[in-house]
Amino acid sequence: MANDAIVGIDLGGTNVRVGKVRGRAIDAHHAQPISGNAAEDEVLQEIFDSVDRVFDKDVVGIGCGVPSVVNVERGIVYTVENIPSWREVPLKDKLQDRYGVNAFINNDANAFAVGEMHFGKGRGYRDIVGLAIGTGLGAGLVLDGRLYSGSNCGAGEVGEIPYRDHKIEYYCSGEFFQREAGAAGNVVFERAQQGEDDALQLFEAFGFEVGHAVMTVLYAYDPEIIIFGGSISKAYPLFKAGMRKRLESYAYQHALERLTIAVSETDNIAVLGAAALYLDATGRSSSAGV
């Protein structure tokens, strides 16, 4: 048991990253581009090629996070972003048939949340919401120490909730900066770091909108901790004040005082989160034999 390892697969629209996770560390790692416009089997073979680089006799299971909706029970992946040929892929069966170990598939935002519980800022907490802020707004739920995906892998997707004349994601993701500044969030971030007033004000306005997303999470799930991830989370010091201002209208200020809000600092959290899907599904711990 002490030598047991898990393979974590982070499938993106342009790259696949794979790691062999043992305990709390990644023993071996491989990444390569994905041929997004290729046929289903060609993309699958590219994933196999990456897994082959790290797979060995110590591997007892596989976890895979994908940017799509998943039939979690059957491990079927639907409509993967930026991979048009992947409309309905039985990824769980494909991985199990090739490698002879159990495989578990889930949405990448869910993998992020459970990964933080096992490997990151969520350790020691049992009710966690992970909010991944990047080009979109993804969310994952850990309730009473276990990942909760819902019946159709749609639980916790606060970004899809109607808000104003659009939905929350429209105001709490990179879309905000493209719309308001005509630039990507990282560009506005650089301007803000240089002290440009308009960029600083834009992040404060963005934080106010993120505060609405946080308040929605609080009313719906009342977690112990909310963990921000994704590319825009690095700008948290710039949008924290705006977020806190919005939270002043939250009805239960006493609960807000007990809430922890953190930013992920875990290297390779996407790969570790994928591995954590196996830990969650089997009820194992990152410190107990793997």
N, C-alpha and C positions, 0 to 999 in steps of 0.2 A: 504493500500500500504506500510506503514512503516514497517510492519511485514513480507512482502514478502521475500521469500528465494528461492535460486536456489541450486539444487544438482549438484555438479561437480563430474564426474567420470573419473579417470585416469586409463585406462586399460593398463597394461603392459603385457609382455610375461610371467611373473612369479608372479605378484601381482596385485591386484586391490585396489585402494585407493579412498575413497569417502568422500566428505565433504559437509555439508550444509552451504552455503555461504549467509550471510546477510550483506548488506552494503559492507564494505571492510574487513570483518572478517569471519573466519570459526567458526560457532557456535558448530558444532558437526563433528566428524571425525571418520572414521573406515577404517581399512586396513586388508587384509587377503591374503594368498597365492591363486594363481589360479592353478587348475589342468590342466596344459598346454597340456597334452596328453589325456585328457578326451574328451568325446563326446561333440558336440556343445551345447546340451541342459544342460548338467551338468555344463559346464563353465558359461552358461547364468544364471543358478540358483545361482551360487556362486556370480555373480554380483548382482542379486536380493537380496540375503541375506545381502550383504553389504549395498545396498541402503536402505533396510528395517530398518537398524539400525539408519538411520538419517532422513528418510522421515517422514513428518508430514503435518498437514493441512495448514501450512504456505508456503509450497513449491509450486511455480507457474510454474516451468519449470526445465528441466534437460539438461545438456550439457555433452558430453562425448568425450574425446580425445583417439584415438587408434593408435597404431604403424602400420598403413597400409594405403592403398589407400581406399578412401571412395567415394561412390556416394552421394555427399553432399545433393542434392535435395531430394533424397529418403531415405537417411540414411542407405544405405546398405554398409556393411563392407566387404572388400575382403582380403583374404590371410593375416591374422594377424601373425606377427612374433611370433614364439615359441608356437603358438596354431594351430596345423595342421588341426584340425577339422573345424576351422573357415575359410571356403573358400568363402562363400557368405551368410552373415547373415544380415537379415533385422532388425538391432538393433533399429533403430528409432521406427518402428512399435511395436516391442516387448516391449520397455520401455513405449511407450504411451498407449498400451493396458493394461499394468499392473498398471500404476500409474495415468492415466487419465490426464496428463499434457503434454504440448508440449516438445519434445526432439529434440536436434540438435547434430549431430555427425560430427566429422572432424578428420583429421590427427593430431597427437600429436604435431608436429612442428608448425602447424597452430594455435593450441590452445596455445602454448607457446607465439607466437608473439602477439596474441590478448589479452592474459592474461597480458602481460607486458604493453600493452596500458592502460588497465583498472586498473591494480593493482600494477604495478611495474615501472621500469625505463622509460617506454614509455608514462607515463602520461604527457599530454600537447603536445604530438607530433601527427601528422596525417599521416606521411609517415615513416613506420617502417619496418625494416627487422630483424627478429630474427634468429640467427644461433645457433643451438644446436650441440655442439661438444662433442661427446662421442665415443661410439663404431662405430658410423657412423656420418654423417654430415646431419642434418635436417635443413630445412629452412621454414620460414613462412613470409607472406607479409601482411602488413596493408597499404593500399593505400587510401589516402584522408579520413582517419578515419574509414575505414571499412576493414574487413578481405577480402583478395582476394585469392580464392582457384583455380581459373581457371575453365575451362569446365570439367576437369576430375580429379580435386584435385591434379594436378601436377605442379601448378604455383610456381615458385621460387625455384625449387629443383636444386640449383646450384651444389650440390654434385654429380649429375649425368652427368654434362657437361664434355665431353672429355677433357683431359688435359695430355700433354706429352704422355706416352704410356698406360695410364689408364683413370681415371676420377678424378675429384677434390677430391672426398671423400677419395680416396686411399691415398692421401697425407695430408689431413686435418681432420684426425680422429684418433681414437685409432689404426687403421691399421698402421699408420706411426711408432708408437713406437714398435709395435710387429715386424714389418719388420726390422727396423733399430737397435733396441736394444734387441729384443727377450723378451720383457717384457711389461706388461700393462702400460698405461700412468701414473697411480697413483704410480707405483713403481719407474718409472723414475722421477716423480715429487718429491718423497721423497728423492731420491739421489741428485736432484738439490738443494733442500732445505738445504741439508747437505754440499753444496758447491762443489760437484764433478764436475770437469771441463767437462768431457765427457757428463754428463747429461745436464749441462747448455748449452753446444754447441748444443746439440740435440734439446733443446727447441728453441734456436735461429733459427735453420734450419727449425723447424716446423713452427715458426712464419712467416718465409719467404713464406712458402706455404700457410698459412692462409691469408697472404697479397694478394696472387693471388685470393683467394676466395672473399675477401673483394673488390678487384678491379673489379672483375666480377660483383658483386652486384651493385657497383657504376655505372658502364657503363650501366647495364640493367635497374636499378630502381631509381638511384639517390635519396636515402632516406635521411631524416633528421637525423636519428639515426639508428645505427646497435647495437643490443643487443646480446651479447654472453650468451648462457646458456649451460647446459650439464656438465658432470663431469670434462672435461678438461678445461672448462672456468675458473675454480678456479686457474689455472696456468697462467692466463693472464699476470701478471707482468713478468713472465719468457719468454713469447714469444712476448711480445709487441714490443720490439726493432727490432726483426727480421721482424715482420709484417710492422712496419713503414719503414724499409729499403726497402722492396718490394714496398711500396706505393710511394716511391720517383719517380717511373717511371709512375705514374698515370698522365694522360694528363692534367687534370683540377685541378691544385694544389689550385686554389682559392676556388673551391668547397670543396676540402678536408679540408681546414681551417675551414669551417662552419659545417663539419660533426661531430656529436657526436658518439663516440664509448663507450659503457658501458658494464658492466658485471652484469647479473641478481643477485640480492641479496634478492629476494622475497621468503620467506618461503612458501612451499607448492604451488609453482607456477604451477605445473602440474594440481592440483585440481582447483585452482583459474582460470587457463586458460580454463579448461573444462567448468566451470561456465560462463566464458566470452563468450563462443560460443553462449550461450543463449542471453546474453546482445547484442552481435553483430547482431544476427539474428533478434532480436525484436527491435533494435534501442534504447535500454534502457541504462542507465548509472549505474555504480556501486554505485554512490552516490545519485541515484534518486529512492528511494523506495525499493531497494534490496541490 
